[in-house]
Amino acid sequence: MTAPDLTPPEHQHSAIVEQAIEFYVANYGAVERPIVPALQGRFGLTAHQAVIVIRQTTLRRAMAT
């Protein structure tokens, strides 16, 4: 029996995802729409990574208010 592949917890991000989060937080109103393809094109993210960026940006903005 082989062990399943374990992935890091969702809260652990790569450096490029963290850069994308910082960018999106700072430029929230100016990022072109649709957001997922814009983040993919700018940072080379997967669709899943782009969704993580959007989610984390939303959380950070909510906590800031």
C-alpha positions in Angstrom: 0.0 0.0 0.0 1.4 3.4 -1.0 0.8 6.6 0.9 -1.2 9.3 -0.8 0.5 12.3 -2.1 0.2 15.0 0.5 0.1 18.6 -0.5 0.9 21.5 1.8 -1.9 23.2 3.6 -3.8 25.8 1.6 -2.5 28.7 3.6 1.1 27.9 2.5 1.7 29.8 -0.7 4.5 30.0 -3.2 6.4 33.3 -3.5 4.7 34.1 -6.8 1.3 33.7 -5.3 2.3 35.9 -2.4 3.5 38.5 -4.9 0.3 38.3 -6.8 -1.7 38.8 -3.6 0.3 41.9 -2.7 -0.2 43.3 -6.2 -3.9 42.6 -6.2 -4.4 44.2 -2.7 -2.5 47.3 -3.8 -4.2 47.6 -7.2 -7.6 46.2 -6.4 -9.6 48.7 -8.4 -7.2 48.9 -11.4 -6.8 45.2 -12.2 -8.4 44.4 -15.6 -11.3 42.1 -15.7 -11.8 39.2 -15.8 -9.5 38.8 -12.9 -8.4 35.2 -13.2 -7.0 35.5 -16.8 -5.4 38.9 -15.8 -3.6 37.3 -12.9 -2.6 34.3 -14.9 -1.1 36.5 -17.7 0.7 38.8 -15.3 2.1 36.2 -12.9 2.0 32.9 -14.8 -0.4 31.4 -12.2 -2.7 28.4 -12.7 -6.4 29.0 -12.4 -6.4 27.5 -8.9 -3.6 29.8 -7.8 -5.4 32.8 -9.2 -8.5 31.8 -7.2 -6.3 31.6 -4.1 -5.0 35.1 -4.8 -8.6 36.4 -5.2 -9.7 34.7 -2.0 -6.7 35.9 0.1 -7.1 39.5 -1.3 -10.8 39.4 -0.3 -9.9 38.2 3.2 -7.2 40.8 3.7 -9.5 43.6 2.5 -12.2 42.5 4.8 -9.9 42.4 7.8 -8.6 45.9 7.0 -12.0 47.5 7.4 
